[in-house]
């Protein structure tokens, strides 16, 4: 835990967040619920 590379954790968090937002946007778009 203490020896983990903080950059990898940051990339994983940012990448995971972007992926989650993309999936959420795609689902909302398919359902016509995205107010964009």
mmCIF entry with sequence, helices, sheets and N, C-alpha, C, O atoms, coordinates in Angstrom:
data_MODEL
# 
_entry.id   MODEL 
# 
_entity.id                         1 
_entity.type                       polymer 
_entity.pdbx_number_of_molecules   1 
# 
_entity_poly.entity_id                      1 
_entity_poly.type                           'polypeptide(L)' 
_entity_poly.nstd_linkage                   no 
_entity_poly.nstd_monomer                   no 
_entity_poly.pdbx_seq_one_letter_code       
;(UNK)(UNK)(UNK)(UNK)(UNK)(UNK)(UNK)(UNK)(UNK)(UNK)(UNK)(UNK)(UNK)(UNK)(UNK)(UNK)
(UNK)(UNK)(UNK)(UNK)(UNK)(UNK)(UNK)(UNK)(UNK)(UNK)(UNK)(UNK)(UNK)(UNK)(UNK)(UNK)
(UNK)(UNK)(UNK)(UNK)
;
_entity_poly.pdbx_seq_one_letter_code_can   XXXXXXXXXXXXXXXXXXXXXXXXXXXXXXXXXXXX 
_entity_poly.pdbx_strand_id                 A 
# 
loop_
_entity_poly_seq.entity_id 
_entity_poly_seq.num 
_entity_poly_seq.mon_id 
_entity_poly_seq.hetero 
1 1  UNK n 
1 2  UNK n 
1 3  UNK n 
1 4  UNK n 
1 5  UNK n 
1 6  UNK n 
1 7  UNK n 
1 8  UNK n 
1 9  UNK n 
1 10 UNK n 
1 11 UNK n 
1 12 UNK n 
1 13 UNK n 
1 14 UNK n 
1 15 UNK n 
1 16 UNK n 
1 17 UNK n 
1 18 UNK n 
1 19 UNK n 
1 20 UNK n 
1 21 UNK n 
1 22 UNK n 
1 23 UNK n 
1 24 UNK n 
1 25 UNK n 
1 26 UNK n 
1 27 UNK n 
1 28 UNK n 
1 29 UNK n 
1 30 UNK n 
1 31 UNK n 
1 32 UNK n 
1 33 UNK n 
1 34 UNK n 
1 35 UNK n 
1 36 UNK n 
# 
_struct_asym.id          A 
_struct_asym.entity_id   1 
# 
_struct_conf.conf_type_id            HELX_P 
_struct_conf.id                      HELX_P1 
_struct_conf.pdbx_PDB_helix_id       AA1 
_struct_conf.beg_label_comp_id       UNK 
_struct_conf.beg_label_asym_id       A 
_struct_conf.beg_label_seq_id        6 
_struct_conf.pdbx_beg_PDB_ins_code   ? 
_struct_conf.end_label_comp_id       UNK 
_struct_conf.end_label_asym_id       A 
_struct_conf.end_label_seq_id        31 
_struct_conf.pdbx_end_PDB_ins_code   ? 
_struct_conf.beg_auth_comp_id        UNK 
_struct_conf.beg_auth_asym_id        A 
_struct_conf.beg_auth_seq_id         6 
_struct_conf.end_auth_comp_id        UNK 
_struct_conf.end_auth_asym_id        A 
_struct_conf.end_auth_seq_id         31 
_struct_conf.pdbx_PDB_helix_class    1 
_struct_conf.details                 ? 
_struct_conf.pdbx_PDB_helix_length   26 
# 
_struct_conf_type.id          HELX_P 
_struct_conf_type.criteria    ? 
_struct_conf_type.reference   ? 
# 
loop_
_atom_site.group_PDB 
_atom_site.id 
_atom_site.type_symbol 
_atom_site.label_atom_id 
_atom_site.label_alt_id 
_atom_site.label_comp_id 
_atom_site.label_asym_id 
_atom_site.label_entity_id 
_atom_site.label_seq_id 
_atom_site.pdbx_PDB_ins_code 
_atom_site.Cartn_x 
_atom_site.Cartn_y 
_atom_site.Cartn_z 
_atom_site.occupancy 
_atom_site.B_iso_or_equiv 
_atom_site.pdbx_formal_charge 
_atom_site.auth_seq_id 
_atom_site.auth_comp_id 
_atom_site.auth_asym_id 
_atom_site.auth_atom_id 
_atom_site.pdbx_PDB_model_num 
ATOM 1   N N  . UNK A 1 1  ? 0.849   -1.202 0.000   1.00 0.00 ? 1  UNK A N  1 
ATOM 2   C CA . UNK A 1 1  ? 0.000   0.000  0.000   1.00 0.00 ? 1  UNK A CA 1 
ATOM 3   C C  . UNK A 1 1  ? 0.878   1.244  0.000   1.00 0.00 ? 1  UNK A C  1 
ATOM 4   O O  . UNK A 1 1  ? 0.648   2.174  -0.773  1.00 0.00 ? 1  UNK A O  1 
ATOM 5   N N  . UNK A 1 2  ? 1.895   1.259  0.878   1.00 0.00 ? 2  UNK A N  1 
ATOM 6   C CA . UNK A 1 2  ? 2.743   2.431  0.993   1.00 0.00 ? 2  UNK A CA 1 
ATOM 7   C C  . UNK A 1 2  ? 3.682   2.596  -0.187  1.00 0.00 ? 2  UNK A C  1 
ATOM 8   O O  . UNK A 1 2  ? 4.151   3.699  -0.467  1.00 0.00 ? 2  UNK A O  1 
ATOM 9   N N  . UNK A 1 3  ? 3.961   1.476  -0.892  1.00 0.00 ? 3  UNK A N  1 
ATOM 10  C CA . UNK A 1 3  ? 4.915   1.539  -2.001  1.00 0.00 ? 3  UNK A CA 1 
ATOM 11  C C  . UNK A 1 3  ? 4.228   1.742  -3.342  1.00 0.00 ? 3  UNK A C  1 
ATOM 12  O O  . UNK A 1 3  ? 4.886   1.701  -4.382  1.00 0.00 ? 3  UNK A O  1 
ATOM 13  N N  . UNK A 1 4  ? 2.915   1.959  -3.338  1.00 0.00 ? 4  UNK A N  1 
ATOM 14  C CA . UNK A 1 4  ? 2.187   2.136  -4.591  1.00 0.00 ? 4  UNK A CA 1 
ATOM 15  C C  . UNK A 1 4  ? 2.566   3.462  -5.245  1.00 0.00 ? 4  UNK A C  1 
ATOM 16  O O  . UNK A 1 4  ? 2.788   4.463  -4.564  1.00 0.00 ? 4  UNK A O  1 
ATOM 17  N N  . UNK A 1 5  ? 2.637   3.453  -6.577  1.00 0.00 ? 5  UNK A N  1 
ATOM 18  C CA . UNK A 1 5  ? 2.982   4.662  -7.324  1.00 0.00 ? 5  UNK A CA 1 
ATOM 19  C C  . UNK A 1 5  ? 1.767   5.594  -7.371  1.00 0.00 ? 5  UNK A C  1 
ATOM 20  O O  . UNK A 1 5  ? 0.739   5.237  -7.945  1.00 0.00 ? 5  UNK A O  1 
ATOM 21  N N  . UNK A 1 6  ? 1.877   6.774  -6.777  1.00 0.00 ? 6  UNK A N  1 
ATOM 22  C CA . UNK A 1 6  ? 0.725   7.702  -6.740  1.00 0.00 ? 6  UNK A CA 1 
ATOM 23  C C  . UNK A 1 6  ? 0.268   8.126  -8.131  1.00 0.00 ? 6  UNK A C  1 
ATOM 24  O O  . UNK A 1 6  ? -0.909  8.427  -8.330  1.00 0.00 ? 6  UNK A O  1 
ATOM 25  N N  . UNK A 1 7  ? 1.196   8.152  -9.105  1.00 0.00 ? 7  UNK A N  1 
ATOM 26  C CA . UNK A 1 7  ? 0.789   8.540  -10.457 1.00 0.00 ? 7  UNK A CA 1 
ATOM 27  C C  . UNK A 1 7  ? -0.145  7.506  -11.070 1.00 0.00 ? 7  UNK A C  1 
ATOM 28  O O  . UNK A 1 7  ? -1.101  7.854  -11.763 1.00 0.00 ? 7  UNK A O  1 
ATOM 29  N N  . UNK A 1 8  ? 0.140   6.228  -10.808 1.00 0.00 ? 8  UNK A N  1 
ATOM 30  C CA . UNK A 1 8  ? -0.734  5.177  -11.344 1.00 0.00 ? 8  UNK A CA 1 
ATOM 31  C C  . UNK A 1 8  ? -2.115  5.271  -10.716 1.00 0.00 ? 8  UNK A C  1 
ATOM 32  O O  . UNK A 1 8  ? -3.125  5.085  -11.395 1.00 0.00 ? 8  UNK A O  1 
ATOM 33  N N  . UNK A 1 9  ? -2.159  5.559  -9.424  1.00 0.00 ? 9  UNK A N  1 
ATOM 34  C CA . UNK A 1 9  ? -3.450  5.693  -8.741  1.00 0.00 ? 9  UNK A CA 1 
ATOM 35  C C  . UNK A 1 9  ? -4.226  6.876  -9.318  1.00 0.00 ? 9  UNK A C  1 
ATOM 36  O O  . UNK A 1 9  ? -5.439  6.796  -9.509  1.00 0.00 ? 9  UNK A O  1 
ATOM 37  N N  . UNK A 1 10 ? -3.519  7.972  -9.594  1.00 0.00 ? 10 UNK A N  1 
ATOM 38  C CA . UNK A 1 10 ? -4.172  9.158  -10.139 1.00 0.00 ? 10 UNK A CA 1 
ATOM 39  C C  . UNK A 1 10 ? -4.727  8.863  -11.532 1.00 0.00 ? 10 UNK A C  1 
ATOM 40  O O  . UNK A 1 10 ? -5.862  9.224  -11.846 1.00 0.00 ? 10 UNK A O  1 
ATOM 41  N N  . UNK A 1 11 ? -3.916  8.201  -12.364 1.00 0.00 ? 11 UNK A N  1 
ATOM 42  C CA . UNK A 1 11 ? -4.362  7.866  -13.721 1.00 0.00 ? 11 UNK A CA 1 
ATOM 43  C C  . UNK A 1 11 ? -5.567  6.942  -13.663 1.00 0.00 ? 11 UNK A C  1 
ATOM 44  O O  . UNK A 1 11 ? -6.505  7.077  -14.447 1.00 0.00 ? 11 UNK A O  1 
ATOM 45  N N  . UNK A 1 12 ? -5.530  5.986  -12.709 1.00 0.00 ? 12 UNK A N  1 
ATOM 46  C CA . UNK A 1 12 ? -6.647  5.043  -12.585 1.00 0.00 ? 12 UNK A CA 1 
ATOM 47  C C  . UNK A 1 12 ? -7.912  5.781  -12.164 1.00 0.00 ? 12 UNK A C  1 
ATOM 48  O O  . UNK A 1 12 ? -8.994  5.507  -12.685 1.00 0.00 ? 12 UNK A O  1 
ATOM 49  N N  . UNK A 1 13 ? -7.784  6.713  -11.225 1.00 0.00 ? 13 UNK A N  1 
ATOM 50  C CA . UNK A 1 13 ? -8.956  7.457  -10.757 1.00 0.00 ? 13 UNK A CA 1 
ATOM 51  C C  . UNK A 1 13 ? -9.523  8.354  -11.853 1.00 0.00 ? 13 UNK A C  1 
ATOM 52  O O  . UNK A 1 13 ? -10.735 8.391  -12.065 1.00 0.00 ? 13 UNK A O  1 
ATOM 53  N N  . UNK A 1 14 ? -8.650  9.072  -12.544 1.00 0.00 ? 14 UNK A N  1 
ATOM 54  C CA . UNK A 1 14 ? -9.105  9.966  -13.611 1.00 0.00 ? 14 UNK A CA 1 
ATOM 55  C C  . UNK A 1 14 ? -9.701  9.160  -14.755 1.00 0.00 ? 14 UNK A C  1 
ATOM 56  O O  . UNK A 1 14 ? -10.757 9.506  -15.283 1.00 0.00 ? 14 UNK A O  1 
ATOM 57  N N  . UNK A 1 15 ? -9.021  8.082  -15.136 1.00 0.00 ? 15 UNK A N  1 
ATOM 58  C CA . UNK A 1 15 ? -9.514  7.233  -16.222 1.00 0.00 ? 15 UNK A CA 1 
ATOM 59  C C  . UNK A 1 15 ? -10.834 6.578  -15.864 1.00 0.00 ? 15 UNK A C  1 
ATOM 60  O O  . UNK A 1 15 ? -11.750 6.518  -16.683 1.00 0.00 ? 15 UNK A O  1 
ATOM 61  N N  . UNK A 1 16 ? -10.926 6.087  -14.638 1.00 0.00 ? 16 UNK A N  1 
ATOM 62  C CA . UNK A 1 16 ? -12.167 5.446  -14.194 1.00 0.00 ? 16 UNK A CA 1 
ATOM 63  C C  . UNK A 1 16 ? -13.312 6.440  -14.146 1.00 0.00 ? 16 UNK A C  1 
ATOM 64  O O  . UNK A 1 16 ? -14.440 6.116  -14.519 1.00 0.00 ? 16 UNK A O  1 
ATOM 65  N N  . UNK A 1 17 ? -13.023 7.644  -13.689 1.00 0.00 ? 17 UNK A N  1 
ATOM 66  C CA . UNK A 1 17 ? -14.058 8.678  -13.623 1.00 0.00 ? 17 UNK A CA 1 
ATOM 67  C C  . UNK A 1 17 ? -14.537 9.071  -15.010 1.00 0.00 ? 17 UNK A C  1 
ATOM 68  O O  . UNK A 1 17 ? -15.734 9.243  -15.240 1.00 0.00 ? 17 UNK A O  1 
ATOM 69  N N  . UNK A 1 18 ? -13.583 9.212  -15.940 1.00 0.00 ? 18 UNK A N  1 
ATOM 70  C CA . UNK A 1 18 ? -13.946 9.569  -17.310 1.00 0.00 ? 18 UNK A CA 1 
ATOM 71  C C  . UNK A 1 18 ? -14.772 8.455  -17.946 1.00 0.00 ? 18 UNK A C  1 
ATOM 72  O O  . UNK A 1 18 ? -15.745 8.715  -18.655 1.00 0.00 ? 18 UNK A O  1 
ATOM 73  N N  . UNK A 1 19 ? -14.369 7.210  -17.683 1.00 0.00 ? 19 UNK A N  1 
ATOM 74  C CA . UNK A 1 19 ? -15.111 6.075  -18.236 1.00 0.00 ? 19 UNK A CA 1 
ATOM 75  C C  . UNK A 1 19 ? -16.529 6.049  -17.679 1.00 0.00 ? 19 UNK A C  1 
ATOM 76  O O  . UNK A 1 19 ? -17.490 5.811  -18.410 1.00 0.00 ? 19 UNK A O  1 
ATOM 77  N N  . UNK A 1 20 ? -16.649 6.296  -16.367 1.00 0.00 ? 20 UNK A N  1 
ATOM 78  C CA . UNK A 1 20 ? -17.970 6.285  -15.736 1.00 0.00 ? 20 UNK A CA 1 
ATOM 79  C C  . UNK A 1 20 ? -18.852 7.392  -16.312 1.00 0.00 ? 20 UNK A C  1 
ATOM 80  O O  . UNK A 1 20 ? -20.038 7.177  -16.563 1.00 0.00 ? 20 UNK A O  1 
ATOM 81  N N  . UNK A 1 21 ? -18.269 8.580  -16.520 1.00 0.00 ? 21 UNK A N  1 
ATOM 82  C CA . UNK A 1 21 ? -19.055 9.684  -17.079 1.00 0.00 ? 21 UNK A CA 1 
ATOM 83  C C  . UNK A 1 21 ? -19.480 9.380  -18.509 1.00 0.00 ? 21 UNK A C  1 
ATOM 84  O O  . UNK A 1 21 ? -20.591 9.716  -18.918 1.00 0.00 ? 21 UNK A O  1 
ATOM 85  N N  . UNK A 1 22 ? -18.581 8.735  -19.275 1.00 0.00 ? 22 UNK A N  1 
ATOM 86  C CA . UNK A 1 22 ? -18.902 8.383  -20.657 1.00 0.00 ? 22 UNK A CA 1 
ATOM 87  C C  . UNK A 1 22 ? -20.048 7.391  -20.703 1.00 0.00 ? 22 UNK A C  1 
ATOM 88  O O  . UNK A 1 22 ? -20.979 7.537  -21.495 1.00 0.00 ? 22 UNK A O  1 
ATOM 89  N N  . UNK A 1 23 ? -19.974 6.371  -19.841 1.00 0.00 ? 23 UNK A N  1 
ATOM 90  C CA . UNK A 1 23 ? -21.034 5.360  -19.796 1.00 0.00 ? 23 UNK A CA 1 
ATOM 91  C C  . UNK A 1 23 ? -22.355 6.001  -19.375 1.00 0.00 ? 23 UNK A C  1 
ATOM 92  O O  . UNK A 1 23 ? -23.405 5.712  -19.950 1.00 0.00 ? 23 UNK A O  1 
ATOM 93  N N  . UNK A 1 24 ? -22.295 6.875  -18.364 1.00 0.00 ? 24 UNK A N  1 
ATOM 94  C CA . UNK A 1 24 ? -23.507 7.537  -17.887 1.00 0.00 ? 24 UNK A CA 1 
ATOM 95  C C  . UNK A 1 24 ? -24.110 8.420  -18.978 1.00 0.00 ? 24 UNK A C  1 
ATOM 96  O O  . UNK A 1 24 ? -25.324 8.424  -19.182 1.00 0.00 ? 24 UNK A O  1 
ATOM 97  N N  . UNK A 1 25 ? -23.255 9.167  -19.675 1.00 0.00 ? 25 UNK A N  1 
ATOM 98  C CA . UNK A 1 25 ? -23.736 10.032 -20.751 1.00 0.00 ? 25 UNK A CA 1 
ATOM 99  C C  . UNK A 1 25 ? -24.338 9.211  -21.883 1.00 0.00 ? 25 UNK A C  1 
ATOM 100 O O  . UNK A 1 25 ? -25.383 9.566  -22.429 1.00 0.00 ? 25 UNK A O  1 
ATOM 101 N N  . UNK A 1 26 ? -23.678 8.115  -22.232 1.00 0.00 ? 26 UNK A N  1 
ATOM 102 C CA . UNK A 1 26 ? -24.173 7.260  -23.316 1.00 0.00 ? 26 UNK A CA 1 
ATOM 103 C C  . UNK A 1 26 ? -25.531 6.675  -22.943 1.00 0.00 ? 26 UNK A C  1 
ATOM 104 O O  . UNK A 1 26 ? -26.446 6.650  -23.766 1.00 0.00 ? 26 UNK A O  1 
ATOM 105 N N  . UNK A 1 27 ? -25.664 6.208  -21.714 1.00 0.00 ? 27 UNK A N  1 
ATOM 106 C CA . UNK A 1 27 ? -26.934 5.625  -21.268 1.00 0.00 ? 27 UNK A CA 1 
ATOM 107 C C  . UNK A 1 27 ? -28.025 6.695  -21.281 1.00 0.00 ? 27 UNK A C  1 
ATOM 108 O O  . UNK A 1 27 ? -29.138 6.437  -21.740 1.00 0.00 ? 27 UNK A O  1 
ATOM 109 N N  . UNK A 1 28 ? -27.718 7.882  -20.785 1.00 0.00 ? 28 UNK A N  1 
ATOM 110 C CA . UNK A 1 28 ? -28.696 8.968  -20.770 1.00 0.00 ? 28 UNK A CA 1 
ATOM 111 C C  . UNK A 1 28 ? -29.084 9.374  -22.176 1.00 0.00 ? 28 UNK A C  1 
ATOM 112 O O  . UNK A 1 28 ? -30.246 9.674  -22.450 1.00 0.00 ? 28 UNK A O  1 
ATOM 113 N N  . UNK A 1 29 ? -28.101 9.383  -23.069 1.00 0.00 ? 29 UNK A N  1 
ATOM 114 C CA . UNK A 1 29 ? -28.362 9.748  -24.454 1.00 0.00 ? 29 UNK A CA 1 
ATOM 115 C C  . UNK A 1 29 ? -29.283 8.728  -25.110 1.00 0.00 ? 29 UNK A C  1 
ATOM 116 O O  . UNK A 1 29 ? -30.206 9.096  -25.837 1.00 0.00 ? 29 UNK A O  1 
ATOM 117 N N  . UNK A 1 30 ? -29.036 7.459  -24.856 1.00 0.00 ? 30 UNK A N  1 
ATOM 118 C CA . UNK A 1 30 ? -29.870 6.402  -25.430 1.00 0.00 ? 30 UNK A CA 1 
ATOM 119 C C  . UNK A 1 30 ? -31.301 6.503  -24.917 1.00 0.00 ? 30 UNK A C  1 
ATOM 120 O O  . UNK A 1 30 ? -32.255 6.237  -25.647 1.00 0.00 ? 30 UNK A O  1 
ATOM 121 N N  . UNK A 1 31 ? -31.434 6.889  -23.660 1.00 0.00 ? 31 UNK A N  1 
ATOM 122 C CA . UNK A 1 31 ? -32.764 6.980  -23.060 1.00 0.00 ? 31 UNK A CA 1 
ATOM 123 C C  . UNK A 1 31 ? -33.405 8.348  -23.292 1.00 0.00 ? 31 UNK A C  1 
ATOM 124 O O  . UNK A 1 31 ? -34.550 8.576  -22.901 1.00 0.00 ? 31 UNK A O  1 
ATOM 125 N N  . UNK A 1 32 ? -32.665 9.252  -23.928 1.00 0.00 ? 32 UNK A N  1 
ATOM 126 C CA . UNK A 1 32 ? -33.184 10.588 -24.180 1.00 0.00 ? 32 UNK A CA 1 
ATOM 127 C C  . UNK A 1 32 ? -33.260 11.419 -22.907 1.00 0.00 ? 32 UNK A C  1 
ATOM 128 O O  . UNK A 1 32 ? -34.025 12.380 -22.828 1.00 0.00 ? 32 UNK A O  1 
ATOM 129 N N  . UNK A 1 33 ? -32.458 11.042 -21.906 1.00 0.00 ? 33 UNK A N  1 
ATOM 130 C CA . UNK A 1 33 ? -32.523 11.734 -20.625 1.00 0.00 ? 33 UNK A CA 1 
ATOM 131 C C  . UNK A 1 33 ? -31.392 12.746 -20.466 1.00 0.00 ? 33 UNK A C  1 
ATOM 132 O O  . UNK A 1 33 ? -31.359 13.481 -19.479 1.00 0.00 ? 33 UNK A O  1 
ATOM 133 N N  . UNK A 1 34 ? -30.456 12.796 -21.431 1.00 0.00 ? 34 UNK A N  1 
ATOM 134 C CA . UNK A 1 34 ? -29.331 13.721 -21.332 1.00 0.00 ? 34 UNK A CA 1 
ATOM 135 C C  . UNK A 1 34 ? -29.766 15.101 -21.812 1.00 0.00 ? 34 UNK A C  1 
ATOM 136 O O  . UNK A 1 34 ? -30.048 15.287 -22.996 1.00 0.00 ? 34 UNK A O  1 
ATOM 137 N N  . UNK A 1 35 ? -29.819 16.059 -20.908 1.00 0.00 ? 35 UNK A N  1 
ATOM 138 C CA . UNK A 1 35 ? -30.260 17.394 -21.272 1.00 0.00 ? 35 UNK A CA 1 
ATOM 139 C C  . UNK A 1 35 ? -29.137 18.243 -21.804 1.00 0.00 ? 35 UNK A C  1 
ATOM 140 O O  . UNK A 1 35 ? -28.924 19.359 -21.329 1.00 0.00 ? 35 UNK A O  1 
ATOM 141 N N  . UNK A 1 36 ? -28.407 17.731 -22.791 1.00 0.00 ? 36 UNK A N  1 
ATOM 142 C CA . UNK A 1 36 ? -27.284 18.482 -23.364 1.00 0.00 ? 36 UNK A CA 1 
ATOM 143 C C  . UNK A 1 36 ? -27.631 18.920 -24.775 1.00 0.00 ? 36 UNK A C  1 
ATOM 144 O O  . UNK A 1 36 ? -26.820 19.567 -25.437 1.00 0.00 ? 36 UNK A O  1 
# 
